[in-house]
Amino acid sequence: PPGGAHRGGGRSASSAANVVFGAAGRFVTVGAGAAGAGALAVHTRNARVPPATSSGTLNIVHSGSATLSNDVEAVGDITIEIGGQLNEASADLAITSSGGAVSLSALGTQGNAIKFTNSGFTTSVSASGAVLIHTPNGGATLESVVSGTASVTLDIAQSLNVKRAVQAHTDVTITTTNAVAVLDVTAATGDIAISANKITATGDVTATAGAVTITCDQSVSGSALRAVTAVGDVRYTGGAFSANGDIESLGGDVVLALGAGQWQDSSGARRIVANNDVTITFATTRDGNACKFDDTNSVFEATNGNLKISATLISTATCQVGQLTAAGSIEFVVDEGSIDTTSNSLGHVTASSVTFRAGHDVRIARSIVSADDIVVDAGGAVSMSGSSTTLTTNGGGDVRVSAVDEVLMVDVDSSDDVYIKQSGSSRPQSRFSGTMQAADVFDAQFKSKLLLDGSPVQITAGRVNIVVMAPADSKELLARDGIIKATRSDIIIVTTKGDLELQGAVSLTSERGNVDVSAFRNAAVSGDIVADGRVSVSGGANAAISGECACNGDASFGAGEQLAAGAKQITANSVFLSAGGAGSNAIDVGKIEATVGGVSMNAIRGGVDLELAVIAASGDTGGDIRVVS
């Protein structure tokens, strides 16, 4: 009876009675009596929680520390409140509510205010309703499975270490102000929320119908996070981040915000995939040294949305990425550091539009394919390398490349325009070494030297404009072997301060327009020139045309000092040659034919060398040959 003395325990007289134990380890049961399901409240004066079974609710309270030595079972709710630390005995134990909830709390300040780990033994916590494990002052170590048919909430003040799985039918909420380590976390129909100062280890985190939200003040250290899967959004906010497995949202977004820290490379290939958008942001730490994005083994994919990676780095830091894929746009922005795409098989980038923008360098080692525009913008250099490195737009988009330092291009194929702009003077030499095609305009402007050096370089576009504005003491434009072709309009090649030299078999062809080549100082064209319209080659100092030239318009060749033209054959409607030098061979003439008009040679201050000349004005109406020296 409630007022009687008990030495060993007994059955309550009514369903709501309290039973007080004076001795440990005694077994007490409240069963279904005349009043129906019983309610058992156990207030222990001893430090060992006795075994207890209730067909109704079960409440166990102890003011100090206690040890769980036997199973605790109830059909209804179970509440265990310990004023100090709660340990388990050396046995495999269970706290089970078959028809209600489980609430387990310990008020101790120890790092293990709840300690369910003893020599390999486990204590499982399960409920057909919700599970709440709460240590408002201390930490917890649970070498057990924690499962709730409803929700599971682990609210821990200090560190939390769960060495087995955490499972809930609805939501899982894990909160700690210190570090957290769990094995697998699963929510069948609800959301998963993990909030900690640091995550040191997890297994798989799976929300089969909901979202996953992870908040971590410091970092997910090492390869702590194995895999994260959700039907809804996957969101991470915190410090350095690492995952060994895939991060996937089957129906929402993946949003990873690293306030300060590193995106750490995984040991093997992994996928960061969202049905909608993937957004990754991260920033430098205070000292600026720990911020790094280094992941050449992974695939980043926004299946039906956009992919955005943005970073605040120091200038010496580099972001290295694997494969990037999006149905929408890809935007990769690094304010001060550099961007690298890997040269391994994962280094491809595919989207409807692509933007790479870096405060320092952009280095591309694999293909970038886009339906719309590709934009590469670097405060330093832009470099492409490798035999499979291409920039391709296949849906009407432009390729736009801009850099302050050198531009090193391999292959470009644009379904519209190509724009290349290099803006820093006195920078290292830029280079074209592959095949560049544009359906409409190819426009390249450089303030440092440009080298066309490939096997061979091929530039093909509707219209070709190349302007080089390097310092006057340099050979601004040098081409060793290649083909430059305009299919619908003109070819214009200009150097504004220095020399222009097209060596070897470099050919210029305009199928429906003109060819204009102009150098501030010396101009040399060794290959063939073919134009549907006119041809013009001029040098502020000297000019030399040593290949064949054929056009349906007029051909004009001029030099401020000495001009050599027609070493092979020049054929045009009319041909005009002029030079301003004072030497006896200011104009050195080879084979020239004017098919409609005449041939005019004007040596303003010097002479004309006709020793090897073959000159004809052979049009139907005839034409004059005029030589002024």
Backbone torsions as a table, in degrees:
resi	resn	phi	psi	omega
1	PRO	NA	155.8	-176.2
2	PRO	-56.8	-33.5	-178.4
3	GLY	-93.9	-3.3	-175.3
4	GLY	-84.9	165.2	176.8
5	ALA	-91.7	137.4	-178.7
6	HIS	-127.9	136.2	177.3
7	ARG	-103.0	-21.5	-176.0
8	GLY	-136.4	-3.3	179.7
9	GLY	103.3	175.5	179.5
10	GLY	177.7	-171.3	-177.6
11	ARG	-92.6	139.7	-178.8
12	SER	-70.5	152.7	-179.5
13	ALA	-80.3	-25.8	177.4
14	SER	-137.0	167.9	-172.5
15	SER	-71.0	-14.0	-177.4
16	ALA	-112.8	14.5	-174.2
17	ALA	-76.9	153.7	172.4
18	ASN	-94.3	140.7	176.9
19	VAL	-119.4	125.5	-177.7
20	VAL	-108.2	130.7	-177.4
21	PHE	-102.3	136.7	173.8
22	GLY	-104.8	-19.6	-180.0
23	ALA	-124.0	150.2	-174.9
24	ALA	-87.6	160.0	168.1
25	GLY	79.9	3.1	179.3
26	ARG	-82.7	147.9	-176.6
27	PHE	-98.1	130.4	-177.8
28	VAL	-128.6	134.0	-179.8
29	THR	-128.2	133.9	168.5
30	VAL	-110.7	116.3	-176.4
31	GLY	-111.2	-175.8	178.3
32	ALA	-77.4	111.6	177.3
33	GLY	-108.0	-153.0	-179.2
34	ALA	-64.8	-29.5	-178.4
35	ALA	-87.2	2.4	-179.3
36	GLY	94.5	-153.8	-176.5
37	ALA	-63.2	139.9	-176.4
38	GLY	-91.4	164.4	173.6
39	ALA	-124.2	127.4	-174.2
40	LEU	-116.9	123.0	174.3
41	ALA	-116.6	123.3	-176.7
42	VAL	-116.9	116.6	174.6
43	HIS	-107.7	108.0	-174.1
44	THR	-92.7	131.5	170.7
45	ARG	-89.5	-13.1	-177.8
46	ASN	-97.7	159.4	-177.8
47	ALA	-83.3	5.1	177.8
48	ARG	-115.7	122.3	178.9
49	VAL	-75.2	123.1	-177.3
50	PRO	-74.7	162.2	171.6
51	PRO	-66.5	141.2	-177.5
52	ALA	-146.9	139.0	177.1
53	THR	-134.3	134.5	179.8
54	SER	-136.7	135.8	173.2
55	SER	-82.0	-2.0	174.6
56	GLY	-120.9	-128.2	177.4
57	THR	-92.8	162.1	-178.6
58	LEU	-140.1	125.8	-179.2
59	ASN	-126.8	120.4	179.6
60	ILE	-119.2	125.0	-176.2
61	VAL	-130.2	135.3	173.9
62	HIS	-143.7	136.0	-173.1
63	SER	-78.8	-22.0	-178.1
64	GLY	-114.1	-154.3	175.7
65	SER	-78.8	155.0	-175.7
66	ALA	-150.1	160.3	176.9
67	THR	-121.9	128.8	176.2
68	LEU	-85.4	117.1	-174.1
69	SER	-112.9	-9.0	-178.6
70	ASN	-146.4	169.1	178.6
71	ASP	-64.6	149.6	173.8
72	VAL	-124.5	122.0	-174.3
73	GLU	-134.3	146.0	174.8
74	ALA	-155.8	150.3	172.1
75	VAL	-76.6	-35.9	178.9
76	GLY	-95.8	-151.3	-177.3
77	ASP	-72.1	148.5	173.6
78	ILE	-119.2	128.1	175.7
79	THR	-126.4	123.1	176.9
80	ILE	-122.3	120.1	-178.6
81	GLU	-123.9	117.7	-177.6
82	ILE	-117.9	130.9	-178.0
83	GLY	-76.3	-20.6	180.0
84	GLY	-120.5	-122.7	-179.2
85	GLN	-102.3	141.7	177.1
86	LEU	-112.7	119.9	178.4
87	ASN	-113.4	171.2	171.8
88	GLU	-113.8	152.4	174.8
89	ALA	-79.8	175.4	-178.7
90	SER	-78.4	77.7	-179.5
91	ALA	-165.7	157.3	171.6
92	ASP	-83.0	114.2	-172.1
93	LEU	-120.7	170.0	-179.5
94	ALA	-146.3	138.0	168.3
95	ILE	-112.0	113.1	-168.6
96	THR	-134.5	127.3	169.4
97	SER	-114.8	114.4	-176.8
98	SER	-82.6	-13.0	-178.7
99	GLY	-139.1	8.2	-178.0
100	GLY	-146.5	-151.7	-176.1
101	ALA	-106.2	164.7	174.6
102	VAL	-124.5	126.3	174.4
103	SER	-123.3	122.0	-175.3
104	LEU	-127.7	120.7	-178.9
105	SER	-137.7	147.4	175.5
106	ALA	-139.5	131.3	-173.3
107	LEU	-94.2	5.7	-177.8
108	GLY	-66.0	156.6	-179.8
109	THR	-97.6	4.3	-178.6
110	GLN	-68.0	158.9	173.2
111	GLY	-61.3	-26.1	173.2
112	ASN	-120.9	70.3	176.2
113	ALA	-61.9	-32.6	166.6
114	ILE	-118.6	121.5	-176.2
115	LYS	-129.1	94.6	177.1
116	PHE	-103.4	64.2	175.2
117	THR	-154.6	115.4	-175.3
118	ASN	-149.2	103.1	174.4
119	SER	53.4	41.4	176.3
120	GLY	84.6	-4.3	177.5
121	PHE	-80.4	156.8	-177.1
122	THR	-127.0	152.8	173.1
123	THR	-126.6	113.3	-179.2
124	SER	-89.2	148.4	177.0
125	VAL	-124.9	120.5	-177.7
126	SER	-145.0	151.0	-179.8
127	ALA	-151.5	150.0	172.4
128	SER	-79.8	-13.2	173.2
129	GLY	-109.1	-139.8	-178.8
130	ALA	-85.2	156.0	173.8
131	VAL	-121.9	128.6	174.9
132	LEU	-125.6	122.9	173.1
133	ILE	-119.5	122.9	-166.8
134	HIS	-135.6	123.7	170.9
135	THR	-128.3	94.5	-174.6
136	PRO	-70.2	-14.7	-176.9
137	ASN	-121.1	-22.4	-172.7
138	GLY	-127.2	-165.9	179.0
139	GLY	-107.2	-172.3	-178.9
140	ALA	-152.2	142.5	171.3
141	THR	-126.5	121.9	-175.4
142	LEU	-125.9	104.1	174.3
143	GLU	-92.9	71.6	-171.5
144	SER	-164.5	165.9	172.1
145	VAL	-87.4	130.5	176.0
146	VAL	-113.6	117.6	-175.2
147	SER	-138.8	142.2	176.8
148	GLY	-138.5	133.2	176.5
149	THR	-65.3	-28.0	170.6
150	ALA	-96.8	-122.5	-176.6
151	SER	-97.3	162.8	171.5
152	VAL	-126.1	126.2	177.9
153	THR	-125.5	123.5	175.2
154	LEU	-114.7	105.9	-176.0
155	ASP	-113.0	99.3	-168.5
156	ILE	-122.6	131.1	-178.2
157	ALA	-74.9	-41.9	-178.7
158	GLN	-105.4	-145.1	-175.6
159	SER	-74.4	149.8	178.1
160	LEU	-124.9	130.5	177.1
161	ASN	-131.8	108.9	177.4
162	VAL	-110.7	113.0	-172.4
163	LYS	-90.8	-3.3	175.1
164	ARG	-125.7	-167.5	-173.0
165	ALA	-80.5	152.3	170.3
166	VAL	-116.2	122.0	-172.9
167	GLN	-131.7	136.8	176.0
168	ALA	-141.1	148.7	175.0
169	HIS	-75.8	-36.5	178.2
170	THR	-106.8	-107.0	-172.7
171	ASP	-96.7	150.9	168.4
172	VAL	-119.5	125.8	177.4
173	THR	-125.5	121.2	178.8
174	ILE	-121.7	120.9	-177.1
175	THR	-132.2	128.9	173.3
176	THR	-152.1	147.4	177.4
177	THR	-87.3	-1.1	-179.6
178	ASN	-123.1	-145.1	-176.6
179	ALA	-83.9	153.4	176.5
180	VAL	-132.0	138.6	173.8
181	ALA	-137.6	120.9	178.4
182	VAL	-133.5	163.0	177.5
183	LEU	-87.4	-99.0	178.6
184	ASP	-105.3	141.2	178.1
185	VAL	-124.2	125.2	-176.3
186	THR	-134.1	132.3	171.4
187	ALA	-122.4	119.1	-172.7
188	ALA	-73.2	-44.3	-175.9
189	THR	-124.4	-7.9	-174.5
190	GLY	-117.4	-157.0	-176.2
191	ASP	-102.5	160.9	173.8
192	ILE	-119.5	128.8	176.4
193	ALA	-129.5	123.6	178.2
194	ILE	-122.9	123.8	179.0
195	SER	-128.5	123.4	-176.0
196	ALA	-153.6	165.1	172.1
197	ASN	-75.9	-33.5	-178.8
198	LYS	-156.3	141.5	175.7
199	ILE	-111.0	116.7	-176.0
200	THR	-99.3	-21.3	178.3
201	ALA	-166.8	138.5	168.5
202	THR	-146.7	163.4	169.6
203	GLY	-97.0	-130.3	176.8
204	ASP	-86.9	136.3	175.0
205	VAL	-112.5	115.5	-169.9
206	THR	-132.9	120.4	171.1
207	ALA	-112.4	100.8	-171.3
208	THR	-73.5	-13.2	177.3
209	ALA	-137.5	-7.3	-174.7
210	GLY	-124.3	-152.9	-175.8
211	ALA	-110.6	163.3	174.4
212	VAL	-122.9	126.5	176.7
213	THR	-126.4	123.3	-179.8
214	ILE	-122.3	124.9	176.9
215	THR	-119.9	125.8	-174.1
216	CYS	-141.9	112.4	-174.0
217	ASP	-62.3	-42.1	-176.7
218	GLN	-97.4	-76.0	-173.0
219	SER	-163.1	157.2	160.6
220	VAL	-94.0	104.4	-165.8
221	SER	-83.6	149.4	175.5
222	GLY	56.9	-132.0	175.3
223	SER	-110.1	48.1	-170.0
224	ALA	-66.4	-38.7	-173.9
225	LEU	-93.4	116.1	-175.2
226	ARG	-79.8	-52.8	179.9
227	ALA	-160.5	146.8	178.4
228	VAL	-130.6	126.3	179.9
229	THR	-135.5	134.3	178.8
230	ALA	-147.6	149.5	170.6
231	VAL	-77.4	-35.5	175.3
232	GLY	-88.2	-151.3	-178.3
233	ASP	-72.7	151.4	166.0
234	VAL	-114.6	119.4	-176.1
235	ARG	-129.5	131.9	175.8
236	TYR	-127.6	133.6	175.0
237	THR	-132.9	125.9	179.4
238	GLY	161.4	-148.9	-176.6
239	GLY	-93.3	-144.3	-177.5
240	ALA	-54.2	146.0	-171.8
241	PHE	-133.1	140.1	176.2
242	SER	-150.1	143.4	175.0
243	ALA	-145.3	136.6	178.2
244	ASN	-85.7	-24.9	-177.2
245	GLY	-112.5	-168.8	-177.6
246	ASP	-72.9	150.5	170.4
247	ILE	-118.8	114.4	-168.4
248	GLU	-141.0	131.9	169.5
249	SER	-111.6	116.5	-175.2
250	LEU	-79.0	-17.2	-177.3
251	GLY	-141.8	3.2	-176.5
252	GLY	-136.6	-144.0	-177.6
253	ASP	-106.6	157.0	164.7
254	VAL	-112.2	118.1	-178.1
255	VAL	-125.2	113.4	-177.3
256	LEU	-121.2	112.2	-176.5
257	ALA	-116.6	105.9	178.7
258	LEU	-96.9	102.8	-176.5
259	GLY	-61.9	-36.9	177.5
260	ALA	-162.4	120.0	177.8
261	GLY	151.1	-154.6	-173.5
262	GLN	-119.4	148.4	161.9
263	TRP	-95.6	111.2	-170.8
264	GLN	-92.8	139.1	-179.5
265	ASP	-64.8	143.8	175.0
266	SER	-88.9	163.1	-178.4
267	SER	-75.4	-19.5	179.7
268	GLY	-143.5	178.0	-177.8
269	ALA	-65.0	140.4	176.7
270	ARG	-143.9	168.4	-178.0
271	ARG	-123.5	131.5	171.1
272	ILE	-111.8	101.6	-166.3
273	VAL	-130.0	136.5	173.3
274	ALA	-131.3	142.9	173.9
275	ASN	-64.0	-34.0	178.2
276	ASN	-106.5	-109.3	-173.7
277	ASP	-99.8	149.9	167.8
278	VAL	-116.6	122.6	179.6
279	THR	-128.8	122.3	179.5
280	ILE	-126.3	123.3	176.3
281	THR	-128.4	144.9	175.5
282	PHE	-157.4	159.6	-172.4
283	ALA	-137.3	162.0	179.1
284	THR	-69.4	152.4	171.0
285	THR	-79.0	176.3	-174.8
286	ARG	-61.2	-38.3	-179.2
287	ASP	-83.0	-10.4	175.4
288	GLY	78.7	1.1	-173.0
289	ASN	-99.6	-25.2	-170.9
290	ALA	-90.6	-7.2	-176.1
291	CYS	-80.0	124.9	-176.9
292	LYS	-156.6	140.2	172.6
293	PHE	-123.8	102.8	-171.1
294	ASP	-134.2	94.5	-177.0
295	ASP	-149.6	87.5	-178.8
296	THR	-94.6	1.1	-175.8
297	ASN	-105.0	-0.4	-170.2
298	SER	-110.5	162.2	174.3
299	VAL	-111.9	125.3	176.1
300	PHE	-107.9	122.0	-172.0
301	GLU	-141.1	128.6	169.5
302	ALA	-109.2	99.8	-167.6
303	THR	-62.1	-43.2	-178.6
304	ASN	-125.0	12.5	-174.7
305	GLY	-136.8	-147.9	-175.4
306	ASN	-110.0	154.2	177.7
307	LEU	-121.3	124.0	-179.4
308	LYS	-134.0	127.6	173.9
309	ILE	-124.0	123.8	179.0
310	SER	-134.7	144.8	-173.8
311	ALA	-145.9	147.9	170.0
312	THR	-110.3	111.5	-173.2
313	LEU	-125.2	169.4	164.5
314	ILE	-84.3	162.0	-170.3
315	SER	-64.4	-25.0	-177.7
316	THR	-87.9	-6.6	-176.9
317	ALA	-82.5	154.3	-177.2
318	THR	-133.0	137.0	171.5
319	CYS	-98.3	121.3	178.3
320	GLN	-115.1	126.4	-174.1
321	VAL	-127.3	158.6	174.3
322	GLY	-91.7	-130.8	-175.9
323	GLN	-82.1	135.3	177.5
324	LEU	-120.4	126.1	-177.6
325	THR	-140.1	135.0	177.1
326	ALA	-151.4	143.0	172.6
327	ALA	-70.3	-32.5	176.9
328	GLY	-97.1	-128.2	-176.0
329	SER	-96.3	155.6	168.6
330	ILE	-117.6	126.4	177.9
331	GLU	-129.3	118.9	-179.1
332	PHE	-123.3	110.5	-173.0
333	VAL	-125.8	124.7	176.8
334	VAL	-127.3	118.3	-168.1
335	ASP	-71.4	-36.5	-178.2
336	GLU	-126.0	-25.5	-175.3
337	GLY	-87.4	-156.4	-176.2
338	SER	-120.8	164.0	177.3
339	ILE	-122.8	132.0	174.0
340	ASP	-123.2	133.6	164.3
341	THR	-100.8	139.5	-172.6
342	THR	-70.8	153.7	178.6
343	SER	-89.1	-2.9	179.1
344	ASN	-78.4	-176.2	-172.1
345	SER	-66.5	-13.2	-179.3
346	LEU	-91.1	2.5	-168.6
347	GLY	-80.1	15.0	-176.1
348	HIS	-85.6	149.5	179.7
349	VAL	-126.4	125.6	-176.7
350	THR	-138.4	129.9	179.7
351	ALA	-167.2	175.9	174.1
352	SER	-75.3	-28.7	170.8
353	SER	-152.4	150.0	-174.5
354	VAL	-134.1	131.8	174.2
355	THR	-130.1	120.8	170.9
356	PHE	-113.5	121.0	-179.8
357	ARG	-134.8	123.0	-176.7
358	ALA	-134.2	143.6	175.7
359	GLY	-68.4	-24.9	178.7
360	HIS	-116.7	-116.4	-172.5
361	ASP	-96.7	155.6	166.8
362	VAL	-122.9	120.8	-178.7
363	ARG	-118.4	121.5	-174.2
364	ILE	-114.8	122.8	-175.8
365	ALA	-116.4	-2.4	177.4
366	ARG	-141.6	-173.1	-173.3
367	SER	-79.1	148.2	168.3
368	ILE	-121.5	121.4	-177.7
369	VAL	-121.9	130.0	-177.7
370	SER	-145.0	144.7	173.5
371	ALA	-74.2	-42.1	-179.5
372	ASP	-101.6	-146.7	-170.7
373	ASP	-71.2	148.5	164.9
374	ILE	-113.6	122.7	179.9
375	VAL	-121.1	123.3	175.7
376	VAL	-123.5	117.4	-173.4
377	ASP	-131.2	120.3	-175.9
378	ALA	-129.3	136.4	171.0
379	GLY	-74.9	-16.5	174.5
380	GLY	-110.5	-118.2	-176.9
381	ALA	-107.2	156.5	168.0
382	VAL	-116.2	125.1	-178.8
383	SER	-134.0	138.4	171.9
384	MET	-117.3	141.3	-179.0
385	SER	-147.8	152.8	177.8
386	GLY	99.6	152.0	-175.4
387	SER	-72.4	-19.9	-178.8
388	SER	-106.2	23.6	-176.0
389	THR	-95.4	113.4	-178.2
390	THR	-138.4	151.8	167.8
391	LEU	-115.4	116.5	-172.4
392	THR	-132.0	128.6	168.1
393	THR	-114.8	131.8	-174.6
394	ASN	-123.7	12.0	-179.1
395	GLY	-130.6	24.3	179.4
396	GLY	99.5	10.3	-176.9
397	GLY	-91.9	163.4	177.1
398	ASP	-92.4	161.0	164.8
399	VAL	-112.3	119.5	-177.7
400	ARG	-123.8	118.2	-178.1
401	VAL	-123.4	128.3	176.8
402	SER	-138.1	143.0	-179.4
403	ALA	-153.7	154.5	172.6
404	VAL	-84.8	-45.9	178.6
405	ASP	-87.7	-156.5	-172.0
406	GLU	-67.5	155.5	175.3
407	VAL	-119.7	119.0	-179.1
408	LEU	-115.9	104.7	-172.9
409	MET	-108.5	144.2	174.8
410	VAL	-110.7	-91.0	-176.3
411	ASP	-114.9	135.1	177.5
412	VAL	-136.1	134.6	178.1
413	ASP	-139.3	104.9	-175.8
414	SER	-111.2	136.2	176.0
415	SER	-80.8	-1.8	173.5
416	ASP	-136.8	-107.9	-174.2
417	ASP	-106.8	159.1	169.2
418	VAL	-123.8	124.4	177.1
419	TYR	-123.2	124.4	178.4
420	ILE	-126.6	126.8	-178.3
421	LYS	-135.5	122.9	176.0
422	GLN	-116.8	121.2	-165.3
423	SER	-109.1	-7.6	-177.0
424	GLY	-95.7	124.8	175.9
425	SER	-80.5	160.4	179.4
426	SER	57.1	35.2	177.5
427	ARG	-102.0	169.1	176.1
428	PRO	-59.3	158.4	-176.0
429	GLN	-66.1	134.1	173.8
430	SER	-85.3	163.5	-174.5
431	ARG	-149.8	137.9	165.8
432	PHE	-107.5	130.1	-177.5
433	SER	-136.0	14.0	-178.0
434	GLY	-137.4	-146.0	-178.6
435	THR	-110.8	124.6	-179.9
436	MET	-122.4	123.7	-176.8
437	GLN	-129.1	140.4	174.8
438	ALA	-139.1	132.9	179.6
439	ALA	-65.3	-30.1	-178.9
440	ASP	-119.0	-93.6	-170.8
441	VAL	-105.0	135.0	166.1
442	PHE	-112.5	113.0	-175.2
443	ASP	-127.2	118.9	-178.1
444	ALA	-128.8	128.4	178.9
445	GLN	-128.2	130.4	-175.8
446	PHE	-133.5	139.7	172.7
447	LYS	-106.4	4.0	168.6
448	SER	-127.4	177.0	-173.2
449	LYS	-64.4	150.7	179.9
450	LEU	-126.8	131.6	177.3
451	LEU	-118.5	128.9	171.5
452	LEU	-104.4	107.0	-170.9
453	ASP	-146.1	97.3	-179.9
454	GLY	-145.4	-152.3	-176.1
455	SER	-137.6	65.4	-18.4
456	PRO	-93.5	176.5	170.4
457	VAL	-73.3	136.3	177.2
458	GLN	-129.2	124.0	175.8
459	ILE	-120.5	118.6	-178.3
460	THR	-132.5	127.4	179.6
461	ALA	-158.1	169.5	172.3
462	GLY	-62.0	-41.9	177.7
463	ARG	-138.8	140.2	-178.9
464	VAL	-122.4	122.5	173.7
465	ASN	-124.9	123.9	175.6
466	ILE	-130.6	119.0	179.9
467	VAL	-125.2	126.8	179.6
468	VAL	-121.0	128.0	-174.4
469	MET	-123.5	45.3	-178.6
470	ALA	-76.6	167.3	179.1
471	PRO	-56.9	152.9	-171.8
472	ALA	-68.1	-18.2	-176.5
473	ASP	-88.6	16.5	-176.2
474	SER	-129.9	161.8	172.4
475	LYS	-82.9	98.5	-169.2
476	GLU	-62.7	-49.4	-175.8
477	LEU	-127.0	122.0	178.6
478	LEU	-130.5	123.3	176.8
479	ALA	-121.7	126.6	-175.7
480	ARG	-97.2	-29.0	179.7
481	ASP	-166.6	131.6	179.1
482	GLY	168.1	179.5	179.7
483	ILE	-132.0	127.4	174.8
484	ILE	-120.4	119.2	-173.0
485	LYS	-133.7	135.3	171.3
486	ALA	-113.9	124.6	-173.1
487	THR	-91.2	-20.9	-175.7
488	ARG	-129.7	-13.2	-174.9
489	SER	-149.5	-143.6	-168.3
490	ASP	-93.1	161.0	163.6
491	ILE	-110.8	123.3	177.5
492	ILE	-126.5	119.7	178.9
493	ILE	-126.9	122.4	-172.3
494	VAL	-136.3	136.5	163.5
495	THR	-116.3	131.3	-171.6
496	THR	-97.0	-11.5	-176.3
497	LYS	-135.6	-17.9	-172.8
498	GLY	-138.2	-149.3	-173.9
499	ASP	-91.6	156.8	173.2
500	LEU	-130.7	121.7	-177.2
501	GLU	-135.5	115.3	176.0
502	LEU	-106.1	99.1	-172.5
503	GLN	-87.0	173.0	169.0
504	GLY	56.2	-130.7	-173.9
505	ALA	-100.8	29.8	178.3
506	VAL	-69.0	118.0	-176.8
507	SER	-111.9	149.3	177.9
508	LEU	-121.4	123.4	-177.9
509	THR	-134.1	123.4	172.1
510	SER	-117.4	110.9	-172.7
511	GLU	-74.9	-24.4	-178.1
512	ARG	-137.6	13.0	-176.9
513	GLY	-144.6	-152.2	-174.7
514	ASN	-107.1	163.9	172.3
515	VAL	-122.8	120.8	177.8
516	ASP	-123.3	121.7	178.2
517	VAL	-124.6	125.5	-175.4
518	SER	-142.0	132.3	177.3
519	ALA	-125.0	139.9	177.7
520	PHE	-63.6	-35.1	178.1
521	ARG	-114.3	-97.9	-174.2
522	ASN	-101.3	137.8	176.6
523	ALA	-123.5	128.3	179.0
524	ALA	-135.6	125.5	178.8
525	VAL	-124.4	111.5	-176.2
526	SER	-93.9	-24.4	-177.0
527	GLY	-91.2	-173.6	-176.2
528	ASP	-81.9	150.5	175.4
529	ILE	-123.8	126.4	178.9
530	VAL	-131.8	131.8	-179.7
531	ALA	-145.8	143.4	172.8
532	ASP	-75.3	-27.5	177.2
533	GLY	-103.3	-132.4	-175.9
534	ARG	-96.7	167.6	176.6
535	VAL	-128.9	135.1	177.1
536	SER	-137.8	127.6	176.0
537	VAL	-131.9	127.8	-179.0
538	SER	-145.6	150.0	175.5
539	GLY	-134.0	134.9	179.2
540	GLY	-63.3	-26.7	174.4
541	ALA	-108.6	-82.9	-177.9
542	ASN	-117.3	157.5	175.8
543	ALA	-142.6	139.5	-180.0
544	ALA	-138.9	126.7	177.3
545	ILE	-119.8	103.2	-172.5
546	SER	-110.2	-3.9	174.7
547	GLY	-100.2	-177.0	176.7
548	GLU	-76.2	149.1	177.0
549	CYS	-135.5	126.3	179.6
550	ALA	-139.5	129.2	179.0
551	CYS	-149.0	160.5	178.5
552	ASN	-92.5	-2.9	174.2
553	GLY	-113.3	-156.4	178.9
554	ASP	-83.8	157.0	175.7
555	ALA	-121.0	127.4	-178.8
556	SER	-124.7	131.8	179.7
557	PHE	-133.2	129.4	-177.3
558	GLY	-142.7	155.0	178.0
559	ALA	-148.9	143.9	176.1
560	GLY	-69.4	-29.0	179.0
561	GLU	-118.4	-79.7	-173.0
562	GLN	-122.6	139.5	-179.7
563	LEU	-124.5	129.1	172.8
564	ALA	-120.7	121.4	-174.0
565	ALA	-142.5	142.5	173.2
566	GLY	87.1	28.3	178.2
567	ALA	-59.3	-32.2	174.6
568	LYS	-108.3	-75.7	179.8
569	GLN	-162.8	133.7	172.6
570	ILE	-118.3	123.3	-179.7
571	THR	-128.5	123.1	-177.6
572	ALA	-156.9	170.3	174.9
573	ASN	-57.1	-58.3	173.6
574	SER	-132.9	154.1	-177.9
575	VAL	-126.8	130.7	-179.6
576	PHE	-124.7	128.2	178.6
577	LEU	-128.8	136.6	177.9
578	SER	-148.6	148.3	177.9
579	ALA	-150.6	148.9	-176.7
580	GLY	-108.1	4.9	-178.0
581	GLY	-73.2	162.0	-177.1
582	ALA	-97.6	-1.4	-177.0
583	GLY	-75.3	165.9	-178.5
584	SER	-68.8	-22.1	177.7
585	ASN	-118.1	47.6	176.8
586	ALA	-57.2	-33.9	172.6
587	ILE	-122.2	121.0	178.1
588	ASP	-111.7	114.6	-167.8
589	VAL	-108.4	140.3	174.0
590	GLY	-112.3	-120.4	-176.2
591	LYS	-98.4	121.8	-177.4
592	ILE	-136.5	135.9	175.4
593	GLU	-135.8	126.8	173.4
594	ALA	-102.0	116.6	-172.4
595	THR	-86.2	-17.1	-179.7
596	VAL	-124.6	-53.1	-176.7
597	GLY	-103.9	-136.3	-174.0
598	GLY	-119.7	-171.5	178.1
599	VAL	-122.8	128.9	-179.4
600	SER	-126.4	128.8	177.4
601	MET	-125.4	127.2	-176.1
602	ASN	-132.5	103.5	174.1
603	ALA	-94.9	102.4	-168.1
604	ILE	-65.0	-41.8	-177.8
605	ARG	-122.2	-10.9	-174.2
606	GLY	-124.9	-154.4	-174.9
607	GLY	-108.2	174.0	178.0
608	VAL	-121.6	127.2	179.9
609	ASP	-97.5	110.1	-178.9
610	LEU	-109.9	17.9	-172.4
611	GLU	-60.5	-37.9	-179.1
612	LEU	-110.0	17.9	-172.5
613	ALA	-78.8	141.9	167.6
614	VAL	-129.6	107.1	-170.6
615	ILE	-122.7	131.6	180.0
616	ALA	-138.2	136.4	169.1
617	ALA	-114.6	90.7	-163.2
618	SER	-111.9	23.5	179.0
619	GLY	-68.5	163.1	-178.9
620	ASP	-61.4	-34.1	-179.8
621	THR	-92.0	-3.0	179.9
622	GLY	79.8	158.7	179.4
623	GLY	-154.2	157.5	-179.0
624	ASP	-86.0	152.4	167.8
625	ILE	-114.2	115.7	-176.2
626	ARG	-119.3	128.9	178.0
627	VAL	-124.7	122.3	178.6
628	VAL	-122.8	123.9	-179.5
629	SER	-140.9	NA	NA
